[in-house]
Amino acid sequence: MKLVKVIGSVTSTIKDLSLQGFKLLLVQALDPELKELNDFFVAVDTVGVGEGEIGLISTGSTAKFSESTRHKNVDASIIAKVERIDLENYNLEN
């Protein structure tokens, strides 16, 4: 899984039938301190996250493991909305 921030949406009027009904979102990868990385994905939204919100994505073949994405042409799937990250006992400098 990767930590991401939703930065926009992608509109596609012509797409594979397996993608019908999915909201496509443009997301940017984040580090554990929520700093933006230079890594971007278009992901299907399976949990209802909005622009500016933080989520977790699954990529590659595991993006097809959720009930809603099984047997779909999906390479990145938003599978969780992040409410908080606790790092108080972890030193990110290591």
N, C-alpha and C positions, 0 to 999 in steps of 0.2 A: 504494500500500500504506500501511497504517497500523500503527503500533506499538501493541499492546494487552496488557492483563493479564487473564487469566481470573479472574473474580470469582464465578462460579456457573454453575449449569446450568439449563436450561429443560426441563421435562417437558411433553410434549404427547401425549396418548393418541389424539386425533383430529387428523389432519393430512393434507395432500395426499400422494398416493401417491409423488410424486417425492422426498419427504423421508423415506420409510421407510428405516431403517437408519442415518440420520445422528444423531450426538450434537449437540444444540443447546446452545451455551454462551453465557452472558452475559459480555461483555467490556467493559472500560473503556479508552478511548484514553489513551495516555501521550505525554509529550514526550520529546525525546532524552535528558534526564537522569532518565527514568523517573518523573517526577512525574505524578500522576493528573490527567487533564483531565475536564471535565464533559461527556463525550461517550460514549455507551453504544451497544452493538450486540448483537443476537442473531446469532450466526454458526454455521454448520455446521463441525464439526471434521473436517478431512481428514487430519490428521497425528498426532493423539493427544496433544494438550496437556492438562495437568491444571490444577486450581484453583491459583491463585497463580503459575502460569508465564507467561512472556512469549512472545508470538507476533506474527506479521504477518498482517493480514487484507487481503483484496482485497474491494472493495465495488462495487456496481453491476453492470453487465453483465460486467465482468471477473471477477466472482466465479464465473461459469459457465464459465471457461476451463480448469479442471483436468479431468483425466480423470474423476474421480468426481462432479463437479458439472455436467458438460456436459448441457444440455437439462433442467436441474432448476430448480425454483422457488426460487432462492437469490439473496439480495441481499448477503450477507456470508459469506465463506469464510475459515477459518483455513488458511493455505497454508504456514506455516513456524513452527518453534519456534526462538526466539532463544536462543542460548547465551551470547553476549556482545555488547557494543557498545563499540567503540573510538573515543574522541573526543579522544585526547591531543593531536592536532595541530589541533584545531578550537576556535575561540573562540565559545561560545554566546551571548556578549554582543552580537554583531553583529546 
